[in-house]
């Protein structure tokens, strides 16, 4: 229903979702499946949020795909790992809700929507030395998707992040990525990459975008199609300006549109899913110790993720939990000059664990196990910086490495190096000393570090930082390098370097919520009619990063719980299968 009241448009629905990433769309699809009329409003002219730029992996222990693959873990083992990881930040209420609902969430989307999954049965947790750590079976990812199935909705889907795609073509983790990395060395890989790229060029000619979607782009597309199939109204270019309250309950929002403001009344409430605050300068200045002005941090999340959801929640009594061990999901990024004069943020997620790469600070010193998680890497970078010193480092390798694996935004052979050398993104030196001078690294410190590292690396060892010592390290390395898939010496120039600075994939600090994703006020009481999911809610991991997918897994699960709660659903129809 829509009517005009005092020239202002007024509409009604059952559930209003503000934001269109995985958490928001999960809530929208779940609520719509259970009979609610749902409207999704999105600030940007495209939907998909940070999800559409992500790897698409979701950490969901005991999921149906794992059990079908013969991995059937006891919940207590997972609790043991999380307790060891999270410590005093362990929130038993929300974690129990997540562990209980996660498998049901996967089962629900598999059986009732266009969202299908591939398993992560060989993906280990990040901290394999902790008790209860898993070596596989706790993750799922959206299966690749042909975007033609979306119809006109595909025009509203956020394309993949430019810096991590290949001419706009997404490359899936696993075998697909392996073929592209090996295209210059294997005929089979060359043929695979050639076919993929040829189809992509054809898609660009026909549709002006790639149509074979993978990773987070496939997840956003599958959720968008599922929502559309269930009658969810997805409106882009429609930022929420303020929430409405009636009898102390949140009852809708005022939304800006190209044709003026619209008041949307939502009978069952509002879900905040705006993507956290990775580009909110004021809140970064408040919460990011390494960014005293709010500008010393470069997130790979969309630039419009500026904390809207947190501010909307605070305006009606919600509270942001700033007590987490880390306020953001850290990842090292490099700054990529663009032809239009802008700067892209490339997240370094892959090459750091490959054999023959090291990272050093301005003193030429290594400071971390480079093969550890991106979150741990930035933690190490921050901790290693001396007072007054820029928080930054340089990723260093030789010619063999960069042609084999690439380095940041620089792709491996046969793609050329000269555009990156010309732009200044990539530095090169015939010797380590020449490279150090080009980068502003202490030459003596770098020479000493590389000499000490190489002495052990020639034997496949890294006694200083234990690189290659965990299952996560090993799976990120190169199995063909033995005896250690993460360790090889750095010698025989020319040498190359790319500067890395602290960034993030999103934020952890968010609104306090309960086990049903309801926003809590200062008295720890639920605010009627208001939910927060994704990075608008404080992370259930307490500011720690125990595994890949610990943002999207909870986002999908608590979106599912919010949608069920708004619809008044209390029982799991698949309890016998997914418990």
VOKOL-701234 format. One line per 4 residues: for each residue x, y, z of C-alpha. Coordinates in steps of 0.25 Angstrom, whole numbers, plus 5000, padded with zeros to 4 digits. Layout:
X/Y/Z ~ ...
end
This chain:
5000/5000/5000 ~ 5005/5014/4997 ~ 4998/5027/5000 ~ 5001/5042/4999
5001/5049/5012 ~ 5005/5064/5012 ~ 5012/5062/4999 ~ 5021/5051/5005
5020/5037/5000 ~ 5016/5027/5011 ~ 5018/5012/5009 ~ 5016/5000/5018
5022/4986/5018 ~ 5025/4975/5029 ~ 5040/4976/5029 ~ 5049/4987/5024
5064/4983/5022 ~ 5074/4994/5021 ~ 5086/4989/5013 ~ 5088/4978/5003
5100/4970/5007 ~ 5099/4955/5011 ~ 5093/4958/5025 ~ 5082/4967/5020
5078/4958/5008 ~ 5079/4946/5017 ~ 5068/4953/5026 ~ 5060/4957/5014
5060/4944/5008 ~ 5056/4936/5021 ~ 5045/4946/5025 ~ 5039/4946/5011
5039/4931/5010 ~ 5031/4931/5023 ~ 5021/4940/5017 ~ 5025/4954/5020
5025/4966/5011 ~ 5039/4971/5010 ~ 5046/4983/5005 ~ 5061/4984/5004
5067/4998/5002 ~ 5081/5000/4998 ~ 5089/5013/4998 ~ 5097/5010/4986
5092/5009/4972 ~ 5096/4994/4972 ~ 5093/4983/4982 ~ 5102/4973/4989
5110/4981/4998 ~ 5124/4976/5003 ~ 5119/4962/5000 ~ 5120/4964/4985
5135/4968/4987 ~ 5138/4957/4996 ~ 5143/4943/4995 ~ 5129/4938/4998
5134/4927/5009 ~ 5125/4925/5021 ~ 5130/4919/5034 ~ 5118/4910/5038
5123/4898/5046 ~ 5115/4885/5045 ~ 5109/4889/5032 ~ 5101/4879/5023
5112/4878/5013 ~ 5122/4874/5023 ~ 5114/4863/5028 ~ 5111/4858/5015
5126/4858/5013 ~ 5128/4849/5025 ~ 5132/4861/5035 ~ 5123/4860/5047
5129/4868/5058 ~ 5124/4869/5072 ~ 5119/4883/5076 ~ 5128/4883/5088
5141/4882/5080 ~ 5137/4895/5073 ~ 5133/4902/5086 ~ 5147/4898/5091
5154/4904/5079 ~ 5145/4917/5080 ~ 5148/4918/5095 ~ 5163/4916/5093
5162/4927/5082 ~ 5153/4937/5088 ~ 5156/4936/5103 ~ 5149/4946/5112
5141/4951/5100 ~ 5133/4938/5098 ~ 5118/4941/5097 ~ 5112/4928/5100
5098/4932/5097 ~ 5101/4937/5083 ~ 5111/4926/5080 ~ 5101/4915/5084
5091/4922/5075 ~ 5101/4922/5064 ~ 5105/4908/5065 ~ 5091/4903/5066
5085/4911/5055 ~ 5097/4911/5045 ~ 5094/4897/5040 ~ 5079/4899/5039
5082/4912/5031 ~ 5091/4905/5020 ~ 5080/4894/5019 ~ 5069/4904/5018
5076/4912/5006 ~ 5080/4899/4999 ~ 5066/4894/4999 ~ 5057/4906/4997
5065/4916/4989 ~ 5075/4919/4978 ~ 5087/4919/4988 ~ 5095/4906/4986
5108/4903/4992 ~ 5122/4897/4990 ~ 5129/4891/5002 ~ 5141/4895/5009
5144/4881/5014 ~ 5159/4883/5012 ~ 5160/4897/5018 ~ 5167/4898/5032
5164/4908/5043 ~ 5175/4919/5044 ~ 5181/4915/5057 ~ 5184/4900/5056
5192/4900/5069 ~ 5180/4903/5078 ~ 5171/4892/5084 ~ 5159/4888/5076
5164/4895/5063 ~ 5158/4888/5050 ~ 5166/4884/5038 ~ 5154/4884/5029
5138/4883/5028 ~ 5135/4896/5035 ~ 5133/4905/5023 ~ 5124/4906/5011
5124/4916/4999 ~ 5114/4920/4989 ~ 5115/4911/4976 ~ 5118/4918/4963
5106/4924/4956 ~ 5102/4929/4942 ~ 5096/4943/4944 ~ 5087/4941/4932
5078/4934/4942 ~ 5076/4947/4949 ~ 5069/4954/4937 ~ 5069/4970/4938
5073/4969/4953 ~ 5087/4966/4948 ~ 5089/4981/4944 ~ 5087/4985/4959
5098/4975/4964 ~ 5111/4981/4969 ~ 5122/4976/4960 ~ 5135/4969/4966
5145/4978/4972 ~ 5154/4983/4961 ~ 5167/4981/4968 ~ 5165/4966/4970
5158/4962/4957 ~ 5164/4960/4943 ~ 5158/4971/4934 ~ 5146/4970/4942
5145/4955/4942 ~ 5145/4948/4956 ~ 5154/4936/4958 ~ 5150/4926/4968
5159/4921/4979 ~ 5164/4907/4978 ~ 5166/4900/4964 ~ 5161/4912/4956
5171/4921/4962 ~ 5182/4910/4961 ~ 5180/4909/4946 ~ 5181/4924/4944
5194/4924/4953 ~ 5200/4913/4945 ~ 5195/4917/4931 ~ 5209/4920/4926
5214/4906/4930 ~ 5203/4896/4927 ~ 5196/4894/4914 ~ 5183/4889/4922
5184/4902/4930 ~ 5186/4911/4918 ~ 5174/4905/4911 ~ 5165/4906/4924
5169/4921/4926 ~ 5167/4923/4911 ~ 5153/4918/4911 ~ 5149/4926/4923
5155/4938/4917 ~ 5149/4936/4904 ~ 5135/4934/4910 ~ 5137/4947/4918
5140/4955/4906 ~ 5128/4950/4899 ~ 5120/4953/4912 ~ 5126/4967/4912
5121/4969/4897 ~ 5107/4964/4900 ~ 5104/4969/4914 ~ 5115/4979/4917
5119/4971/4929 ~ 5124/4957/4933 ~ 5113/4947/4934 ~ 5120/4935/4940
5120/4939/4955 ~ 5129/4933/4966 ~ 5132/4935/4981 ~ 5125/4946/4988
5119/4952/4975 ~ 5112/4938/4973 ~ 5107/4939/4987 ~ 5101/4953/4985
5095/4949/4972 ~ 5089/4936/4977 ~ 5083/4943/4989 ~ 5078/4954/4980
5071/4945/4971 ~ 5065/4937/4983 ~ 5060/4950/4988 ~ 5054/4954/4975
5047/4940/4973 ~ 5040/4942/4987 ~ 5035/4956/4983 ~ 5045/4964/4991
5046/4978/4986 ~ 5060/4982/4985 ~ 5062/4997/4983 ~ 5076/5003/4980
5080/5017/4981 ~ 5071/5019/4994 ~ 5079/5022/5007 ~ 5071/5022/5020
5072/5035/5027 ~ 5065/5032/5040 ~ 5057/5022/5048 ~ 5043/5023/5052
5038/5019/5066 ~ 5024/5016/5071 ~ 5021/5013/5085 ~ 5036/5011/5087
5037/5001/5076 ~ 5044/5003/5063 ~ 5034/5003/5053 ~ 5040/5007/5040
5049/5018/5033 ~ 5050/5030/5025 ~ 5057/5027/5012 ~ 5063/5037/5002
5060/5034/4987 ~ 5063/5041/4974 ~ 5048/5046/4975 ~ 5049/5051/4989
5047/5044/5003 ~ 5038/5032/5005 ~ 5033/5028/5019 ~ 5033/5013/5020
5025/5007/5032 ~ 5030/4993/5035 ~ 5020/4985/5043 ~ 5030/4974/5048
5042/4983/5049 ~ 5055/4988/5043 ~ 5068/4981/5040 ~ 5081/4989/5040
5091/4983/5030 ~ 5099/4995/5025 ~ 5113/4989/5025 ~ 5119/4994/5038
5129/5006/5038 ~ 5141/5004/5030 ~ 5141/5017/5024 ~ 5135/5026/5035
5147/5035/5038 ~ 5142/5039/5052 ~ 5139/5025/5057 ~ 5152/5020/5052
5159/5032/5059 ~ 5152/5027/5072 ~ 5154/5012/5071 ~ 5166/5010/5062
5179/5012/5070 ~ 5188/5012/5058 ~ 5179/5023/5051 ~ 5180/5035/5060
5174/5044/5050 ~ 5165/5034/5044 ~ 5172/5034/5031 ~ 5184/5024/5034
5175/5012/5030 ~ 5171/5007/5016 ~ 5160/4997/5015 ~ 5156/4988/5003
5142/4990/5006 ~ 5133/4999/4998 ~ 5135/5014/5000 ~ 5121/5016/5004
5121/5007/5016 ~ 5122/5019/5026 ~ 5115/5014/5038 ~ 5101/5018/5035
5095/5006/5042 ~ 5102/5009/5055 ~ 5098/5023/5055 ~ 5083/5019/5052
5084/5009/5063 ~ 5090/5019/5073 ~ 5079/5029/5070 ~ 5069/5020/5076
5077/5015/5088 ~ 5086/5004/5082 ~ 5100/5003/5087 ~ 5113/5000/5080
5122/4990/5086 ~ 5136/4996/5086 ~ 5142/4986/5096 ~ 5146/4976/5085
5160/4971/5084 ~ 5161/4978/5071 ~ 5151/4987/5065 ~ 5153/4982/5050
5156/4970/5042 ~ 5170/4974/5038 ~ 5176/4971/5024 ~ 5189/4977/5018
5186/4985/5006 ~ 5194/4992/4995 ~ 5190/5005/4989 ~ 5188/5003/4974
5189/5016/4965 ~ 5177/5016/4955 ~ 5177/5022/4941 ~ 5166/5032/4945
5175/5037/4956 ~ 5168/5030/4967 ~ 5174/5019/4976 ~ 5170/5005/4978
5172/4997/4991 ~ 5177/4983/4988 ~ 5176/4973/4999 ~ 5188/4963/5000
5181/4950/5003 ~ 5189/4940/4995 ~ 5204/4942/4992 ~ 5209/4944/5006
5209/4929/5009 ~ 5216/4926/4996 ~ 5231/4921/4997 ~ 5241/4932/4994
5233/4944/4999 ~ 5237/4952/5012 ~ 5231/4965/5018 ~ 5240/4975/5025
5238/4988/5032 ~ 5246/5001/5029 ~ 5257/4996/5037 ~ 5258/4984/5028
5253/4974/5039 ~ 5243/4963/5038 ~ 5233/4964/5048 ~ 5223/4953/5046
5220/4939/5040 ~ 5216/4944/5026 ~ 5208/4931/5024 ~ 5199/4934/5036
5185/4940/5034 ~ 5183/4954/5028 ~ 5178/4959/5041 ~ 5190/4953/5049
5199/4960/5039 ~ 5194/4974/5041 ~ 5194/4971/5056 ~ 5208/4968/5055
5211/4981/5046 ~ 5204/4990/5056 ~ 5211/4984/5068 ~ 5225/4985/5061
5224/4999/5058 ~ 5232/5008/5067 ~ 5226/5021/5073 ~ 5224/5031/5062
5228/5022/5051 ~ 5218/5019/5040 ~ 5211/5006/5041 ~ 5215/5000/5028
5224/4989/5022 ~ 5229/4984/5009 ~ 5226/4971/5002 ~ 5239/4966/4996
5242/4955/4986 ~ 5251/4952/4974 ~ 5249/4951/4959 ~ 5245/4936/4959
5235/4938/4970 ~ 5228/4950/4963 ~ 5227/4943/4950 ~ 5222/4930/4957
5212/4936/4967 ~ 5211/4951/4964 ~ 5212/4961/4975 ~ 5200/4969/4980
5193/4975/4968 ~ 5204/4970/4959 ~ 5200/4958/4952 ~ 5209/4946/4949
5214/4943/4935 ~ 5211/4945/4924 ~ 5205/4958/4928 ~ 5216/4970/4928
5223/4977/4939 ~ 5226/4990/4933 ~ 5212/4997/4935 ~ 5214/4995/4950
5228/4999/4950 ~ 5224/5012/4942 ~ 5213/5015/4952 ~ 5222/5014/4964
5213/5003/4970 ~ 5225/4993/4968 ~ 5239/4995/4972 ~ 5251/4988/4966
5266/4987/4969 ~ 5277/4979/4963 ~ 5282/4977/4977 ~ 5276/4977/4990
5283/4990/4993 ~ 5278/4996/4981 ~ 5264/4991/4985 ~ 5265/4996/4999
5269/5010/4994 ~ 5257/5011/4984 ~ 5247/5007/4996 ~ 5253/5015/5007
5257/5003/5015 ~ 5270/5002/5023 ~ 5280/4995/5013 ~ 5288/4989/5025
5276/4984/5032 ~ 5270/4977/5019 ~ 5283/4971/5016 ~ 5285/4965/5030
5270/4960/5030 ~ 5271/4953/5016 ~ 5284/4947/5019 ~ 5279/4941/5032
5266/4936/5026 ~ 5273/4930/5014 ~ 5282/4922/5023 ~ 5270/4914/5028
5261/4915/5016 ~ 5270/4907/5008 ~ 5267/4896/5017 ~ 5252/4899/5017
5252/4904/5031 ~ 5248/4917/5038 ~ 5252/4916/5053 ~ 5249/4931/5055
5235/4931/5052 ~ 5231/4916/5049 ~ 5226/4919/5035 ~ 5219/4906/5029
5217/4900/5043 ~ 5201/4900/5043 ~ 5191/4893/5034 ~ 5186/4907/5030
5200/4912/5026 ~ 5202/4899/5018 ~ 5189/4900/5010 ~ 5192/4915/5006
5206/4911/5001 ~ 5211/4903/4989 ~ 5211/4888/4991 ~ 5221/4886/4980
5231/4893/4989 ~ 5237/4883/4998 ~ 5240/4881/5010 ~ 5233/4893/5013
5222/4899/5004 ~ 5223/4913/5010 ~ 5238/4914/5010 ~ 5249/4917/4999
5261/4926/4999 ~ 5261/4940/4994 ~ 5273/4941/4985 ~ 5278/4944/4971
5272/4957/4967 ~ 5266/4965/4961 ~ 5258/4968/4974 ~ 5244/4974/4975
5235/4980/4986 ~ 5221/4986/4988 ~ 5218/4995/5000 ~ 5207/4990/5009
5199/4998/5019 ~ 5188/4994/5029 ~ 5175/4992/5024 ~ 5162/4983/5026
5152/4974/5020 ~ 5141/4980/5029 ~ 5139/4984/5044 ~ 5137/4976/5056
5132/4987/5066 ~ 5117/4988/5064 ~ 5103/4989/5071 ~ 5101/4980/5083
5091/4969/5079 ~ 5085/4957/5086 ~ 5084/4943/5081 ~ 5072/4947/5071
5080/4958/5065 ~ 5071/4969/5073 ~ 5079/4982/5076 ~ 5081/4984/5091
5080/4997/5099 ~ 5089/5002/5110 ~ 5081/4993/5120 ~ 5084/4981/5111
5069/4980/5107 ~ 5065/4978/5093 ~ 5060/4990/5085 ~ 5046/4985/5080
5046/4984/5065 ~ 5061/4986/5062 ~ 5071/4976/5057 ~ 5085/4977/5053
5093/4967/5045 ~ 5106/4966/5038 ~ 5117/4976/5042 ~ 5106/4986/5047
5106/4976/5059 ~ 5117/4974/5068 ~ 5125/4961/5064 ~ 5122/4949/5072
5137/4946/5070 ~ 5140/4957/5080 ~ 5150/4964/5071 ~ 5158/4951/5068
5159/4944/5054 ~ 5159/4929/5056 ~ 5156/4925/5042 ~ 5153/4930/5028
5138/4933/5027 ~ 5136/4937/5041 ~ 5129/4950/5036 ~ 5120/4944/5025
5116/4931/5033 ~ 5110/4939/5045 ~ 5105/4949/5035 ~ 5097/4939/5028
5093/4932/5041 ~ 5088/4944/5049 ~ 5081/4949/5036 ~ 5074/4936/5036
5071/4937/5051 ~ 5066/4951/5049 ~ 5057/4947/5038 ~ 5051/4936/5046
5049/4944/5058 ~ 5042/4955/5050 ~ 5033/4945/5044 ~ 5030/4938/5058
5036/4925/5054 ~ 5042/4917/5066 ~ 5043/4902/5061 ~ 5053/4897/5051
5046/4889/5040 ~ 5059/4881/5037 ~ 5063/4878/5052 ~ 5065/4863/5050
5074/4865/5038 ~ 5082/4878/5042 ~ 5083/4876/5057
end
